[in-house]
Amino acid sequence: MTTLKLQTKTLLALASVMLVLIVVIALASLASFRDFSIRSATEHTRTAAEMIRVALTESMLNGTIHQRDSLLNRIAQIDGLDEARVIRGPLVQQQFGDGLTIESITDPIDSQVLKSGQAVYTLVGGYFSADFRATVPYIASNKSDVNCLNCHAVPEDSVLGAVTLTASIKHMRIAALITILILVGATTLLSIISLLFLRRLLQPLVKTANEIEQAVRQAKAGDFSIRIEQRSNDEIGAIARHFNSLSEGITTKLSEIRHNVAHLIQSQPSTNGDLLADTANTVSGLVKVSQFKQAIEEDESSEEVFQRISEVIQTEFNFNHFSIYEVDQNKKKIDIICVDGIAQAPIHWCNNDITEKCTACRVVRTGHSINGTENTLICRSFSNEARQNDKVYFCLPVIQSGGVGSVIQLVLQPEDLQRAKNARPLIESYLREAAPVLQAKSLMASLKESTLNDAMTGLRNRRFLEEYSETLVSQCKRRGTSMTLIMMDLDYFKKVNDTYGHDIGDSILIDLANILKANVRDSDLVIRYGGEEFLIILPDTNAEQGLLVAEKIRQAVEKFQFKAGSVLINKTISAGLADYPGNGQAFWQVLKYADVALYAAKDAGRNQVVCFTPELWLSEEKY
């Protein structure tokens, strides 16, 4: 883990520093002791060389110089010296002869010292050798207590010879190594103690960091329940304390938000799962519900609202099989709004009987949701074919004015059940927002419908014509068909009102409206144009076909006996017709021509049908 690596790095770094320190101490000690050994050996041999010089001088003065080899052997036996010998220089050899064999030159160092007059102090055998050699020259001088020139016929400052001493510094090296080992051991022990102490200091930090890492990892999954143990009262303890306070605050606030959101969507708050993600998703869903509500409030009709519900089911919840039904409580039937997102599609997931009898739908009958995921036979109206294909259903009501205004049916595969269960609260939120809007749109449509109908006869009125005239023309243009307009008027209707009263007149108009509706197709429009004047619009009908319909209606009215109180009377109608686009290119132009033809029928004696011809237009102005 990251925190464990941090601890390892820290300890390794400290161990590396300690190791470097130990190496530096060891090397520095070795160098110091070597330098000290060389300096000590140098001083020791310099002193011994001076003693030899003094002893040889005394031997010469006392006449015992011939015993110098014995003297040198005794000196060599001094502790710390391995060898002592004298080298006779060339000038002395010229004056006194070659001397003893051991006094001759044996190596280049002897020659160097005799030639340069400079002493040489060096290790013999390499850098780490334990043997030290000193070759010290003897210089002729008359300034000391003994005048060398009295015996030696040589120039002053001439090299008379040299003394070579060999000493062992092995004992000093052993002492140095022991000392270095003690230093290194002490430093190593101190380093180990420091590492253990640092590890102990880092342990609370490491454990706290590990717990924080685990807590953060679980927090990413929506679990904020982990708390950090406070192991100290220092900064590490403060971090643990503040982290616990932060986690507690987040948990409390998110739980509160989740509870409030669950209250908004009227569902039980979930106690499992990712607290943060679930809350965020639900809040996001509620934002979309709010946007949905704003959108449907601005829609023009309930059909657009249903279309948005269909889009939400498909795009937001990814359900492709569903039905939307609208309940007509007055007619006690169900209208199919859309099936699987297709508007006005034939019924597919339910039996046809619900369209004729709305109470055949269990949701409409009970007023609450029907869950067929647990028992598909709870509703008998579900399609047997869908049930055989292992499909199940889930139906939700949209309540309007205390009753079921529409039904949303989800058709699910077994693998969709859990997703549908999770989505249900949010889907119901959409439907709750849609319910008052659908009710308002329905009321507005009813109000508008009432303004477009004649209250007495139930027929469409003149305002309806003003609203939909352009639509009628557009349909004819789109289909490339004709449209015939028949303008009718009840003959001598004023006499009926004058003779029998307006109540009898209204009754006759109602009977006439029923005759007109009975003699036209469902697709034809019968309109009370005003008073006793009626207009029939025959889509997809030319003038010749329209004439047959008008004549049929005229005969039906002529045969019908109207009730005028206790008596029966016969009435007739006059009719004029014109067709679009044969007689005109504008709806109101054709209507005017039909009206002209009606007056022509009246002028011709009434109780007849007249087709418009250009000759009937007596006005000099063009319409």
Backbone hydrogen bonds, N-H to C=O, Kabsch-Sander energy under -0.5 kcal/mol:
donor,donor_aa,acceptor,acceptor_aa,energy
5,K,1,M,-2.1
6,L,2,T,-1.9
7,Q,3,T,-2.1
8,T,4,L,-2.6
9,K,5,K,-3.0
10,T,6,L,-2.4
11,L,7,Q,-2.7
12,L,8,T,-3.1
13,A,9,K,-2.7
14,L,10,T,-2.3
15,A,11,L,-3.0
16,S,12,L,-2.8
17,V,13,A,-2.4
18,M,14,L,-2.8
19,L,15,A,-2.8
20,V,16,S,-2.8
21,L,17,V,-2.5
22,I,18,M,-2.8
23,V,19,L,-2.7
24,V,20,V,-3.0
25,I,21,L,-2.9
26,A,22,I,-2.9
27,L,23,V,-3.0
28,A,24,V,-3.2
29,S,25,I,-2.7
30,L,26,A,-2.7
31,A,27,L,-3.0
32,S,28,A,-2.7
33,F,29,S,-3.3
34,R,30,L,-2.6
35,D,31,A,-2.6
36,F,32,S,-2.9
37,S,33,F,-3.0
38,I,34,R,-2.7
39,R,35,D,-2.6
40,S,36,F,-2.9
41,A,37,S,-3.0
42,T,38,I,-2.7
43,E,39,R,-2.6
44,H,40,S,-2.7
45,T,41,A,-2.8
46,R,42,T,-2.6
47,T,43,E,-2.4
48,A,44,H,-2.2
49,A,45,T,-3.0
50,E,46,R,-2.1
51,M,47,T,-2.3
52,I,48,A,-2.4
53,R,49,A,-2.4
54,V,50,E,-2.6
55,A,51,M,-2.7
56,L,52,I,-2.9
57,T,53,R,-2.3
58,E,54,V,-2.5
59,S,55,A,-2.1
60,M,56,L,-2.4
61,L,57,T,-2.4
62,N,58,E,-2.3
63,G,59,S,-0.9
64,T,59,S,-2.6
65,I,59,S,-0.7
67,Q,64,T,-1.9
68,R,65,I,-1.6
70,S,67,Q,-0.5
71,L,67,Q,-1.6
72,L,68,R,-2.6
73,N,69,D,-2.0
74,R,70,S,-2.2
75,I,71,L,-2.2
76,A,72,L,-2.3
77,Q,73,N,-1.0
78,I,75,I,-1.9
81,L,78,I,-2.4
82,D,166,T,-4.1
83,E,166,T,-1.7
85,R,164,T,-2.1
87,I,162,A,-3.7
88,R,103,E,-2.7
89,G,160,L,-2.6
93,Q,89,G,-2.3
94,Q,90,P,-2.0
95,Q,91,L,-1.5
96,F,92,V,-3.7
97,G,93,Q,-1.8
103,E,100,L,-1.1
104,S,101,T,-1.5
110,D,107,D,-0.6
111,S,107,D,-1.5
112,Q,108,P,-2.8
113,V,109,I,-2.7
114,L,110,D,-2.6
115,K,111,S,-2.0
116,S,112,Q,-3.0
117,G,113,V,-3.0
120,V,135,T,-2.2
122,T,133,R,-2.5
124,V,131,D,-3.0
125,G,123,L,-0.6
129,S,126,G,-1.3
131,D,124,V,-0.6
132,F,167,A,-3.9
133,R,122,T,-3.1
134,A,165,L,-2.9
135,T,120,V,-2.7
136,V,134,A,-0.6
136,V,163,V,-2.7
138,Y,161,G,-3.5
139,I,137,P,-0.6
140,A,158,S,-3.5
148,C,141,S,-2.4
148,C,146,V,-0.9
150,N,147,N,-1.2
151,C,148,C,-1.1
152,H,148,C,-2.2
153,A,151,C,-0.6
154,V,152,H,-1.9
157,D,140,A,-3.2
158,S,155,P,-1.4
160,L,138,Y,-2.8
160,L,158,S,-0.7
161,G,138,Y,-1.0
162,A,87,I,-2.1
163,V,136,V,-2.5
164,T,85,R,-2.9
165,L,134,A,-3.0
165,L,163,V,-0.5
166,T,83,E,-2.1
167,A,132,F,-3.2
168,S,80,G,-0.6
169,I,130,A,-3.4
173,R,169,I,-2.2
174,I,170,K,-2.6
175,A,171,H,-2.0
176,A,172,M,-2.6
177,L,173,R,-2.9
178,I,174,I,-2.5
179,T,175,A,-2.3
180,I,176,A,-3.0
181,L,177,L,-2.9
182,I,178,I,-2.2
183,L,179,T,-2.5
184,V,180,I,-3.4
185,G,181,L,-3.0
186,A,182,I,-2.7
187,T,183,L,-2.8
188,T,184,V,-3.2
189,L,185,G,-2.7
190,L,186,A,-2.4
191,S,187,T,-2.5
192,I,188,T,-2.8
193,I,189,L,-2.6
194,S,190,L,-2.5
195,L,191,S,-2.9
196,L,192,I,-2.7
197,F,193,I,-2.4
198,L,194,S,-3.0
199,R,195,L,-2.9
200,R,196,L,-2.2
201,L,197,F,-2.2
202,L,198,L,-2.7
203,Q,199,R,-1.5
205,L,201,L,-0.6
206,V,202,L,-3.1
207,K,203,Q,-2.9
208,T,204,P,-2.6
209,A,205,L,-2.7
210,N,206,V,-2.7
211,E,207,K,-2.5
212,I,208,T,-2.5
213,E,209,A,-2.7
214,Q,210,N,-2.4
215,A,211,E,-2.7
216,V,212,I,-2.9
217,R,213,E,-2.4
218,Q,214,Q,-2.3
219,A,215,A,-2.3
220,K,216,V,-2.0
221,A,217,R,-0.7
222,G,219,A,-1.8
223,D,218,Q,-2.9
224,F,222,G,-0.7
231,R,229,E,-0.8
238,A,234,D,-2.2
239,I,235,E,-2.3
240,A,236,I,-2.2
241,R,237,G,-2.5
242,H,238,A,-2.8
243,F,239,I,-2.6
244,N,240,A,-2.3
245,S,241,R,-2.1
246,L,242,H,-2.5
247,S,243,F,-2.9
248,E,244,N,-2.6
249,G,245,S,-2.3
250,I,246,L,-2.7
251,T,247,S,-2.8
252,T,248,E,-2.5
253,K,249,G,-2.6
254,L,250,I,-3.0
255,S,251,T,-2.4
256,E,252,T,-2.2
257,I,253,K,-2.8
258,R,254,L,-3.2
259,H,255,S,-2.6
260,N,256,E,-2.5
261,V,257,I,-3.0
262,A,258,R,-2.7
263,H,259,H,-2.0
264,L,260,N,-2.2
265,I,261,V,-2.3
266,Q,263,H,-0.7
267,S,262,A,-2.8
275,L,222,G,-1.3
275,L,273,G,-0.9
278,D,274,D,-3.0
279,T,275,L,-2.1
280,A,276,L,-2.7
281,N,277,A,-2.9
282,T,278,D,-2.3
283,V,279,T,-2.8
284,S,280,A,-2.6
285,G,281,N,-2.4
286,L,282,T,-2.4
287,V,283,V,-2.3
288,K,284,S,-2.0
289,V,285,G,-2.1
290,S,286,L,-2.5
291,Q,287,V,-2.4
292,F,288,K,-2.6
293,K,289,V,-2.6
294,Q,290,S,-2.2
295,A,291,Q,-2.1
296,I,292,F,-2.6
297,E,293,K,-2.0
298,E,294,Q,-0.9
298,E,295,A,-0.6
299,D,296,I,-0.8
305,V,301,S,-1.3
306,F,302,S,-2.6
307,Q,303,E,-1.9
308,R,304,E,-2.0
309,I,305,V,-2.3
310,S,306,F,-2.4
311,E,307,Q,-2.1
312,V,308,R,-2.6
313,I,309,I,-2.4
314,Q,310,S,-1.7
315,T,311,E,-3.4
316,E,312,V,-1.7
317,F,312,V,-1.3
318,N,314,Q,-0.5
319,F,313,I,-2.3
320,N,318,N,-0.6
322,F,320,N,-0.6
323,S,409,Q,-2.3
324,I,338,C,-2.5
325,Y,407,V,-2.7
326,E,335,D,-2.9
327,V,405,G,-2.7
328,D,326,E,-0.5
328,D,333,K,-3.1
329,Q,327,V,-0.9
332,K,328,D,-1.2
333,K,328,D,-1.6
334,I,355,T,-0.6
335,D,326,E,-3.4
337,I,324,I,-2.5
337,I,335,D,-0.7
338,C,324,I,-1.4
339,V,342,I,-2.2
340,D,322,F,-3.5
342,I,339,V,-1.9
343,A,341,G,-0.6
344,Q,337,I,-2.7
345,A,342,I,-1.2
351,N,381,S,-2.8
354,I,351,N,-1.2
355,T,352,N,-1.4
356,E,352,N,-0.6
356,E,353,D,-0.6
357,K,353,D,-1.8
358,C,332,K,-1.8
360,A,357,K,-2.0
361,C,358,C,-1.8
362,R,360,A,-0.5
365,R,361,C,-2.2
366,T,362,R,-2.5
367,G,363,V,-2.8
370,I,395,C,-2.1
371,N,369,S,-0.5
372,G,370,I,-0.9
372,G,393,Y,-1.8
374,E,371,N,-0.5
375,N,371,N,-0.6
378,I,375,N,-1.6
379,C,376,T,-0.6
380,R,378,I,-0.5
382,F,379,C,-0.9
383,S,349,W,-2.1
387,R,383,S,-2.1
388,Q,384,N,-2.3
389,N,385,E,-1.1
390,D,387,R,-1.4
391,K,386,A,-2.2
392,V,412,L,-2.4
394,F,410,L,-2.1
395,C,370,I,-2.5
396,L,408,I,-3.0
398,V,406,S,-2.8
399,I,397,P,-0.6
400,Q,403,G,-3.7
403,G,400,Q,-1.9
405,G,398,V,-3.0
405,G,403,G,-0.7
406,S,398,V,-1.2
407,V,325,Y,-2.4
408,I,396,L,-2.9
409,Q,323,S,-3.1
409,Q,407,V,-0.6
410,L,394,F,-3.0
410,L,408,I,-0.6
411,V,321,H,-2.7
412,L,392,V,-3.0
412,L,410,L,-0.6
416,D,413,Q,-2.1
417,L,414,P,-1.2
420,A,416,D,-2.5
421,K,417,L,-2.3
422,N,418,Q,-2.4
423,A,419,R,-2.0
424,R,420,A,-1.4
427,I,423,A,-2.6
428,E,424,R,-2.8
429,S,425,P,-1.4
430,Y,426,L,-2.0
431,L,427,I,-2.3
432,R,428,E,-2.6
433,E,429,S,-2.0
434,A,430,Y,-2.0
435,A,431,L,-2.2
437,V,433,E,-0.7
438,L,434,A,-3.3
439,Q,435,A,-2.5
440,A,436,P,-2.6
441,K,437,V,-3.0
442,S,438,L,-2.7
443,L,439,Q,-2.6
444,M,440,A,-2.8
445,A,441,K,-2.5
446,S,442,S,-2.6
447,L,443,L,-3.0
448,K,444,M,-2.8
449,E,445,A,-2.8
450,S,446,S,-2.6
451,T,447,L,-1.7
452,L,448,K,-0.9
452,L,449,E,-0.6
453,N,450,S,-0.7
454,D,459,L,-4.5
455,A,453,N,-0.6
458,G,454,D,-2.2
460,R,526,V,-1.4
461,N,452,L,-2.6
462,R,528,R,-0.5
465,L,461,N,-1.3
466,E,462,R,-1.8
467,E,463,R,-1.9
468,Y,464,F,-2.3
469,S,465,L,-1.3
472,L,468,Y,-2.1
473,V,469,S,-1.9
474,S,470,E,-2.4
475,Q,471,T,-2.1
476,C,472,L,-1.8
477,K,473,V,-2.4
478,R,474,S,-2.5
479,R,475,Q,-2.4
480,G,476,C,-1.8
481,T,476,C,-1.5
483,M,580,Y,-2.5
484,T,538,L,-2.0
485,L,578,A,-3.1
486,I,536,I,-2.9
487,M,485,L,-0.5
487,M,576,G,-3.3
488,M,486,I,-0.6
488,M,534,F,-3.6
489,D,574,S,-2.2
490,L,532,E,-1.5
491,D,572,T,-2.7
493,F,490,L,-1.0
496,V,492,Y,-0.7
497,N,493,F,-1.7
498,D,494,K,-2.5
499,T,495,K,-2.6
500,Y,496,V,-3.3
501,G,496,V,-0.8
501,G,497,N,-1.0
505,G,501,G,-1.8
506,D,502,H,-2.8
507,S,503,D,-2.2
508,I,504,I,-2.3
509,L,505,G,-2.1
510,I,506,D,-2.1
511,D,507,S,-2.2
512,L,508,I,-2.5
513,A,509,L,-2.3
514,N,510,I,-1.9
515,I,511,D,-2.1
516,L,512,L,-2.5
517,K,513,A,-2.3
518,A,514,N,-2.0
519,N,515,I,-1.0
519,N,516,L,-0.8
520,V,517,K,-1.0
524,D,521,R,-0.9
525,L,537,I,-2.3
527,I,525,L,-0.5
527,I,535,L,-3.3
528,R,460,R,-2.8
529,Y,527,I,-1.0
529,Y,533,E,-1.2
530,G,533,E,-1.8
533,E,530,G,-2.6
534,F,488,M,-2.6
535,L,527,I,-3.3
536,I,486,I,-2.9
537,I,525,L,-2.8
538,L,484,T,-3.0
538,L,536,I,-0.5
540,D,482,S,-1.0
541,T,482,S,-1.1
541,T,538,L,-0.8
546,G,542,N,-2.6
547,L,543,A,-2.1
548,L,544,E,-1.2
549,V,545,Q,-1.7
550,A,546,G,-2.6
551,E,547,L,-2.4
552,K,548,L,-2.1
553,I,549,V,-2.2
554,R,550,A,-2.4
555,Q,551,E,-2.3
556,A,552,K,-2.0
557,V,553,I,-2.4
558,E,554,R,-2.1
559,K,555,Q,-1.8
560,F,556,A,-1.2
562,F,560,F,-0.6
562,F,569,I,-3.1
564,A,562,F,-0.5
564,A,567,V,-3.6
566,S,564,A,-0.6
567,V,564,A,-1.3
569,I,562,F,-3.1
571,K,557,V,-0.6
571,K,560,F,-0.6
574,S,489,D,-2.4
575,A,608,Q,-2.7
576,G,487,M,-2.5
577,L,610,V,-2.3
578,A,485,L,-1.9
580,Y,483,M,-3.7
583,N,579,D,-3.0
584,G,579,D,-0.6
590,V,586,A,-2.2
591,L,587,F,-2.5
592,K,588,W,-1.8
593,Y,589,Q,-2.1
594,A,590,V,-2.2
595,D,591,L,-2.1
596,V,592,K,-2.3
597,A,593,Y,-2.3
598,L,594,A,-1.9
599,Y,595,D,-2.1
600,A,596,V,-1.7
601,A,597,A,-1.9
602,K,598,L,-2.1
603,D,599,Y,-2.6
604,A,600,A,-1.5
605,G,602,K,-1.5
606,R,601,A,-2.3
610,V,575,A,-2.5
612,F,577,L,-2.7
616,L,613,T,-2.3
617,W,614,P,-1.3
618,L,616,L,-1.3
